[in-house]
Amino acid sequence: MSRLLIDVGSTYFKTSSDGEIEQFFRNFDKNIEDDLREKCQEVITKYKKEDIFICSSANGGLSTLIIALTNSFSLKFATNIAYNSGINIIDTLLYPNIKEYSIPTELIDVVIISGGIDSVGDVFDKELLNYLQRLNYSNIVYVGSEANVSFMKENIENIVILQNIVNNKLQVREEELKSYLTNLYQADIIGKEDIKELYHITANQIFPTPYVVNRSLEFLHKSFDVVDPFILIDIGGATTDIHYSTDLVSDNIVQMSGYDRLVFKKLGVFKSRDSLIFSAKNNEFVYELLNFLNVTENILEDKSPLATKILMQLSIFLVLYKVSSSHSGYITLDVERLYSIVFTGGIIKVLSCEDIEQILHFFYKKILGFSHIPMILIDKEYKIWTIGATKELTCQ
């Protein structure tokens, strides 16, 4: 079918027309539609609005705070559901210890409150209200005990009440919360005024790029020599994403889809550069890694092409470290079992296969104690997002 595919990234526009993919560096002094038309008007005019499909990763995801009753059930379940919905968890806290936690200074996109089976009442009290009064957030959702719903409705303005994620047999119920978070994530991306203007160009729904890329995973075998199990790492200007098969999760709570994703909002190379550097400086292995790469820590303060290359290499290391068994803050992937790692995004404009090999050898030897690394596949033509974009898409 003849379609024009457009991806609006945080740094580049990408277009795919008749199998030919082009990239255009964005002009941030112009709104997205004007900039896109200036660079791509010739190809846009060749297509009807019904044949133009647009996705966007320009915003970088949602930040989330989880308030839970117990670590073993409500926090564990809510954390897994949030990560598998493409949400960035900036902090978690256990409600019995709420007085000990500091208040995040940044705006929280969504607060999740969970805890207790439906037959348990009086789980939350005024301490929750005191904490929320000092918190700056945009959305709040309750997925805990049914017996506490009245308390939530009466005391918390604009709270969304969903099905408890913990049933009476202490099993996870993920459907409603995952749908809510996924739709909130999508609405955040396409709800921006600049993105809304793109409906002047397309008659089709605009989808988040991570969702489109994730949709491509089941079809990668047709275009790449990928061997299961594999993960896909997408390093962009605003975020770094990992897309993975759910059978790589040893404690896999969420079962609905074959592939899920983690979005690291603070590990992008351009828009999130400062937070990437902050994460690097606070990792105990990074200075040894910099020495392994024959550079000093001064490179982190530089703005040279070499510095950009090093930051992209650090992004690879940090995301692998964060999902390994050495780090407990994220979903743990069984990276020891990987046969293939596929790389896409802005990384492929900068890093060679040898550059990536350096990082994987360091990670697998230093962190895992392995002498071998998975097979590396690089999406040199930015093809992967077009695979997902050509499929019939519907909201999750």
MARLOMAR-307641 format. One line per 4 residues: number of its first residue (from 1); for each residue x, y, z of C-alpha. Coordinates in nm, 4 decimals. Layout:
<nodes>
NUM> X/Y/Z | ... $
</nodes>
This chain:
<nodes>
1> 0.0000/0.0000/0.0000 | 0.1160/0.3518/-0.0757 | 0.1490/0.5344/0.2530 | 0.3489/0.8206/0.3914 $
5> 0.4824/0.7436/0.7387 | 0.6086/1.0271/0.9612 | 0.7794/1.0011/1.2993 | 0.8111/1.3198/1.5046 $
9> 1.1045/1.2710/1.7386 | 1.2498/1.5002/1.9996 | 1.5436/1.5801/1.7684 | 1.4567/1.4592/1.4161 $
13> 1.1649/1.4151/1.1789 | 1.1722/1.0852/0.9912 | 0.9634/1.0110/0.6822 | 0.9111/0.6868/0.4932 $
17> 0.7697/0.7072/0.1424 | 0.7741/0.4190/-0.1078 | 1.0343/0.2442/0.1034 | 1.2699/0.5433/0.1139 $
21> 1.3448/0.6805/0.4604 | 1.4671/1.0365/0.5147 | 1.5643/1.2304/0.8275 | 1.5442/1.6016/0.8983 $
25> 1.6911/1.7842/1.1975 | 1.4155/1.9825/1.3698 | 1.4132/2.3612/1.3965 | 1.3059/2.4251/1.7565 $
29> 1.2316/2.7909/1.6826 | 0.9274/2.6799/1.4804 | 0.6187/2.4834/1.5751 | 0.6152/2.1225/1.4596 $
33> 0.3639/2.1567/1.1741 | 0.5359/2.4581/1.0146 | 0.8766/2.2973/1.0458 | 0.7511/1.9678/0.9041 $
37> 0.5784/2.1342/0.6100 | 0.8853/2.3430/0.5300 | 1.1059/2.0344/0.5161 | 0.8629/1.7778/0.3747 $
41> 0.5889/1.9676/0.1893 | 0.6804/1.8159/-0.1459 | 0.6262/1.4610/-0.0295 | 0.3253/1.5500/0.1894 $
45> 0.1343/1.6938/-0.1082 | 0.1670/1.3611/-0.2919 | -0.0558/1.1829/-0.0398 | -0.4143/1.2097/0.0763 $
49> -0.4653/1.2755/0.4476 | -0.6088/0.9237/0.4784 | -0.2788/0.7760/0.3558 | -0.0528/0.9695/0.5954 $
53> 0.0293/0.8019/0.9281 | 0.2099/0.9902/1.2061 | 0.3664/0.8788/1.5325 | 0.5463/1.0901/1.7895 $
57> 0.8031/1.0475/2.0658 | 0.8627/1.4198/2.1117 | 0.7414/1.4464/2.4704 | 0.9366/1.1729/2.6457 $
61> 0.6822/0.9920/2.8621 | 0.5008/1.0361/3.1943 | 0.6476/1.0545/3.5447 | 0.4803/0.8510/3.8183 $
65> 0.4827/0.8245/4.1980 | 0.3452/0.5045/4.3536 | 0.2086/0.4985/4.7099 | 0.1504/0.1396/4.8195 $
69> 0.0610/-0.0504/5.1350 | 0.3013/-0.3456/5.1075 | 0.6186/-0.4161/4.9129 | 0.5345/-0.7787/4.8323 $
73> 0.1969/-0.7212/4.6638 | 0.0525/-0.3735/4.6062 | 0.3841/-0.2003/4.5304 | 0.5203/-0.4908/4.3274 $
77> 0.2049/-0.5228/4.1182 | 0.1632/-0.1480/4.0600 | 0.5299/-0.1086/3.9655 | 0.5146/-0.3877/3.7073 $
81> 0.1937/-0.2576/3.5531 | 0.3310/0.0977/3.5331 | 0.6568/-0.0044/3.3691 | 0.4765/-0.2265/3.1214 $
85> 0.2579/0.0708/3.0283 | 0.5579/0.2815/2.9275 | 0.5461/0.4956/3.2419 | 0.8534/0.6386/3.4183 $
89> 0.8465/0.5755/3.7923 | 1.0348/0.8552/3.9651 | 0.9689/0.7309/4.3182 | 0.7817/0.4735/4.5267 $
93> 0.6877/0.4794/4.8930 | 0.5334/0.2405/5.1430 | 0.2359/0.3991/5.3152 | 0.3158/0.2755/5.6705 $
97> 0.6384/0.4796/5.6466 | 0.4932/0.7812/5.4657 | 0.6144/1.0302/5.7287 | 0.9747/0.9342/5.6507 $
101> 0.9591/1.0204/5.2793 | 1.0501/1.3553/5.1283 | 0.8239/1.5330/4.8797 | 0.9456/1.5235/4.5151 $
105> 1.0085/1.8759/4.3900 | 0.9158/1.8093/4.0274 | 0.5643/1.7900/3.8851 | 0.4336/1.4319/3.8952 $
109> 0.2204/1.3387/3.5939 | 0.0289/1.0634/3.7736 | 0.0112/0.9361/4.1321 | -0.0918/0.5716/4.1835 $
113> -0.2339/0.4666/4.5215 | -0.2682/0.0931/4.5839 | -0.3054/-0.1490/4.8722 | -0.5282/-0.3944/5.0553 $
117> -0.7678/-0.6620/4.9321 | -1.1281/-0.5519/4.8896 | -1.2442/-0.6864/5.2258 | -0.9907/-0.4762/5.4192 $
121> -1.0983/-0.1278/5.5328 | -0.9401/0.1709/5.7052 | -0.6148/0.1234/5.5162 | -0.5495/0.4916/5.4456 $
125> -0.6057/0.7943/5.6683 | -0.5245/1.1652/5.7053 | -0.1494/1.1025/5.6677 | -0.2131/1.0311/5.2999 $
129> -0.4080/1.3551/5.2627 | -0.1329/1.5547/5.4343 | 0.1261/1.4121/5.1970 | -0.0835/1.4746/4.8849 $
133> -0.1510/1.8359/4.9855 | 0.2230/1.9064/4.9605 | 0.2661/1.7126/4.6349 | 0.2465/1.8733/4.2910 $
137> 0.0707/1.6309/4.0540 | -0.1584/1.6341/3.7499 | -0.3476/1.3028/3.7771 | -0.4232/1.0623/4.0595 $
141> -0.5665/0.7087/4.0447 | -0.6728/0.4675/4.3195 | -0.6451/0.0906/4.2616 | -0.6683/-0.0410/4.6176 $
145> -0.9214/-0.1891/4.8596 | -1.2842/-0.1327/4.7632 | -1.3617/-0.0608/5.1287 | -1.1583/0.2616/5.1058 $
149> -1.3206/0.4000/4.7910 | -1.5576/0.6315/4.9817 | -1.2669/0.7818/5.1769 | -1.0802/0.8502/4.8523 $
153> -1.3783/1.0074/4.6755 | -1.4705/1.2284/4.9702 | -1.1211/1.3613/5.0375 | -0.9223/1.3672/4.7121 $
157> -1.0385/1.5929/4.4305 | -1.0521/1.4490/4.0771 | -0.9274/1.1057/4.1837 | -0.9916/0.8241/3.9337 $
161> -1.1205/0.5029/4.0945 | -1.0339/0.1784/3.9148 | -1.0581/-0.1914/3.9943 | -0.8306/-0.3093/4.2753 $
165> -0.5123/-0.4553/4.1220 | -0.4947/-0.7141/4.4056 | -0.7783/-0.9657/4.4267 | -0.8774/-1.1588/4.7407 $
169> -0.6421/-1.4430/4.6394 | -0.3499/-1.1947/4.6218 | -0.3317/-1.2247/4.2435 | -0.2760/-0.9330/4.0066 $
173> -0.5580/-0.7712/3.8065 | -0.3828/-0.5449/3.5598 | -0.6337/-0.4655/3.2844 | -0.7949/-0.1424/3.4062 $
177> -0.4804/0.0239/3.5416 | -0.2705/-0.0686/3.2395 | -0.5384/0.0646/3.0040 | -0.5679/0.3866/3.2053 $
181> -0.1907/0.4475/3.2114 | -0.1421/0.3594/2.8445 | -0.4222/0.5919/2.7366 | -0.2881/0.8669/2.9654 $
185> 0.0567/0.8250/2.8107 | -0.0885/0.8404/2.4618 | -0.3064/1.1420/2.5443 | -0.0040/1.3227/2.6877 $
189> 0.1896/1.2811/2.3643 | -0.0864/1.3597/2.1176 | -0.2534/1.6184/2.3422 | 0.0283/1.8705/2.3046 $
193> -0.0803/2.1692/2.0979 | 0.2021/2.1202/1.8475 | 0.1050/1.7565/1.7951 | -0.2664/1.8377/1.7644 $
197> -0.1857/2.0619/1.4702 | -0.0587/1.7591/1.2797 | -0.4197/1.6521/1.2310 | -0.4169/1.9172/0.9565 $
201> -0.1894/1.6725/0.7754 | -0.3328/1.3308/0.8658 | -0.6838/1.1896/0.8977 | -0.5549/0.8990/1.1075 $
205> -0.4946/0.8733/1.4798 | -0.1493/0.9796/1.5962 | 0.0218/0.7141/1.8098 | 0.3197/0.7258/2.0478 $
209> 0.6331/0.6012/1.8730 | 0.7236/0.3549/2.1543 | 0.3861/0.1860/2.1022 | 0.4473/0.1665/1.7266 $
213> 0.7993/0.0278/1.7745 | 0.6716/-0.2280/2.0246 | 0.4152/-0.3437/1.7704 | 0.6999/-0.4231/1.5297 $
217> 0.8765/-0.6759/1.7514 | 0.6700/-0.9766/1.6497 | 0.7520/-0.9037/1.2836 | 1.1273/-0.8385/1.3188 $
221> 1.2223/-1.1904/1.2118 | 1.0992/-1.1084/0.8607 | 1.3446/-0.8194/0.8210 | 1.6338/-0.8951/1.0590 $
225> 1.8381/-1.2046/1.1438 | 1.7256/-1.1777/1.5031 | 1.7460/-1.4829/1.7293 | 1.5184/-1.5304/2.0303 $
229> 1.5309/-1.4312/2.3049 | 1.6161/-1.0711/2.2164 | 1.5643/-0.7148/2.3302 | 1.5474/-0.3930/2.1313 $
233> 1.7165/-0.0789/2.2665 | 1.5946/0.2518/2.1216 | 1.8160/0.5452/2.2209 | 1.6714/0.8826/2.1265 $
237> 1.7076/1.2460/2.2182 | 1.4574/1.2472/2.5059 | 1.4385/0.8860/2.6236 | 1.6016/0.5467/2.6018 $
241> 1.3559/0.2594/2.5682 | 1.3958/-0.1164/2.6059 | 1.1463/-0.3397/2.4275 | 1.1538/-0.7020/2.5402 $
245> 0.9794/-1.0363/2.5285 | 0.7809/-1.1055/2.8448 | 0.9408/-1.4498/2.8776 | 1.2632/-1.2704/2.9758 $
249> 1.0998/-1.1666/3.3023 | 1.1497/-1.4367/3.5631 | 0.8788/-1.2901/3.7865 | 0.6442/-1.1988/3.5046 $
253> 0.3295/-1.0582/3.6605 | 0.1746/-0.9016/3.3500 | 0.0719/-1.1716/3.1037 | -0.1508/-1.0064/2.8431 $
257> 0.1013/-0.9230/2.5695 | 0.4039/-1.1041/2.4271 | 0.6202/-0.7917/2.4264 | 0.6447/-0.4997/2.6662 $
261> 0.8604/-0.1926/2.7102 | 1.0425/0.0157/2.9644 | 1.0822/0.3884/2.9060 | 1.3780/0.5622/3.0699 $
265> 1.2733/0.9260/3.0611 | 1.6000/1.0600/3.2021 | 1.8449/0.8725/2.9807 | 1.8055/1.0553/2.6478 $
269> 2.1209/1.1935/2.4871 | 2.0064/1.5436/2.3865 | 1.6903/1.6645/2.5612 | 1.7710/1.4610/2.8753 $
273> 2.1473/1.5085/2.8569 | 2.1851/1.6608/3.2048 | 1.9894/1.3839/3.3772 | 2.1837/1.1198/3.1807 $
277> 2.5099/1.2691/3.3069 | 2.3681/1.2796/3.6602 | 2.2762/0.9097/3.6395 | 2.6208/0.8261/3.5036 $
281> 2.8026/1.0108/3.7818 | 2.5980/0.8229/4.0415 | 2.6726/0.4766/3.9024 | 2.9572/0.2967/4.0780 $
285> 3.0891/0.1354/3.7580 | 3.0838/0.4324/3.5199 | 3.4260/0.5745/3.6071 | 3.5815/0.2343/3.5486 $
289> 3.3913/0.2168/3.2201 | 3.5218/0.5599/3.1155 | 3.8743/0.4393/3.1845 | 3.8007/0.1288/2.9769 $
293> 3.6954/0.3647/2.6930 | 4.0226/0.5622/2.7342 | 3.8569/0.8872/2.8406 | 3.8365/1.0746/3.1703 $
297> 3.5305/1.1970/3.3602 | 3.5913/1.5416/3.2071 | 3.4257/1.4107/2.8901 | 3.0908/1.4321/3.0715 $
301> 3.1169/1.8111/3.0760 | 3.2168/1.8359/2.7098 | 2.9866/1.9062/2.4129 | 3.2073/1.7548/2.1427 $
305> 3.1113/1.4738/1.8993 | 3.3277/1.2413/2.1090 | 3.1295/1.3376/2.4196 | 2.8006/1.2578/2.2419 $
309> 2.9401/0.9205/2.1400 | 3.0485/0.8438/2.4970 | 2.7072/0.9464/2.6336 | 2.5348/0.7096/2.3920 $
313> 2.7651/0.4307/2.5052 | 2.6865/0.5148/2.8669 | 2.3128/0.5009/2.7877 | 2.3530/0.1427/2.6680 $
317> 2.5417/0.0445/2.9816 | 2.3026/0.2204/3.2197 | 1.9827/0.0685/3.0783 | 2.1328/-0.2807/3.0774 $
321> 2.2537/-0.2311/3.4326 | 1.9139/-0.1005/3.5462 | 1.7295/-0.4100/3.4169 | 1.9906/-0.6616/3.5330 $
325> 1.9757/-0.8563/3.8572 | 2.2433/-0.6181/3.9928 | 1.9829/-0.3427/4.0232 | 1.6495/-0.3850/4.2000 $
329> 1.4740/-0.0638/4.1003 | 1.3255/-0.1846/3.7719 | 1.1786/-0.4961/3.6188 | 1.4578/-0.7539/3.6073 $
333> 1.5244/-0.9048/3.2647 | 1.7145/-1.2287/3.2239 | 1.9872/-1.0620/3.0147 | 2.2099/-1.3659/3.0660 $
337> 1.9827/-1.5572/2.8256 | 1.9921/-1.3052/2.5401 | 2.0983/-1.4225/2.1959 | 2.0398/-1.0898/2.0206 $
341> 2.0263/-0.7190/2.1017 | 1.8792/-0.4917/1.8357 | 1.9674/-0.1206/1.8357 | 1.7675/0.1608/1.6778 $
345> 1.7081/0.5338/1.7243 | 1.9562/0.8207/1.7165 | 2.2322/0.5892/1.8354 | 2.2813/0.4442/1.4892 $
349> 2.3862/0.7823/1.3491 | 2.6796/0.7950/1.5911 | 2.7914/0.4528/1.7122 | 2.9572/0.1779/1.5112 $
353> 2.9156/-0.1910/1.5837 | 3.2600/-0.1828/1.7476 | 3.1512/0.1019/1.9778 | 2.8532/-0.1042/2.0920 $
357> 3.0640/-0.4187/2.1293 | 3.2927/-0.2337/2.3722 | 3.0003/-0.1601/2.6058 | 2.8522/-0.5083/2.5867 $
361> 3.1887/-0.6720/2.6595 | 3.2361/-0.4459/2.9622 | 2.8826/-0.5044/3.0909 | 2.8777/-0.8807/3.0440 $
365> 3.2237/-0.9324/3.1929 | 3.2086/-0.6779/3.4765 | 2.8453/-0.7089/3.5832 | 2.7564/-1.0649/3.4826 $
369> 3.0960/-1.2369/3.4743 | 3.0390/-1.3611/3.1173 | 3.3083/-1.3786/2.8481 | 3.0643/-1.3773/2.5556 $
373> 2.8061/-1.1226/2.4420 | 2.4787/-1.1466/2.2452 | 2.4679/-1.0921/1.8700 | 2.4399/-0.7225/1.7786 $
377> 2.1950/-0.6078/1.5114 | 2.1786/-0.2406/1.4096 | 1.8756/-0.0852/1.2416 | 2.0939/0.1182/1.0053 $
381> 1.8047/0.2312/0.7854 | 1.5674/0.3330/1.0693 | 1.3378/0.0637/0.9398 | 1.1921/-0.0799/1.2593 $
385> 0.9437/0.1982/1.3384 | 0.8024/0.1703/0.9852 | 0.7287/-0.1997/1.0392 | 0.5008/-0.1186/1.3317 $
389> 0.3514/0.1840/1.1572 | 0.2348/-0.0224/0.8599 | 0.0227/-0.2481/1.0800 | -0.3378/-0.1695/1.1600 $
393> -0.3117/0.0146/1.4917 | -0.5695/0.0440/1.7657 | -0.5539/0.1882/2.1162 | -0.4321/-0.0495/2.3858 $
</nodes>
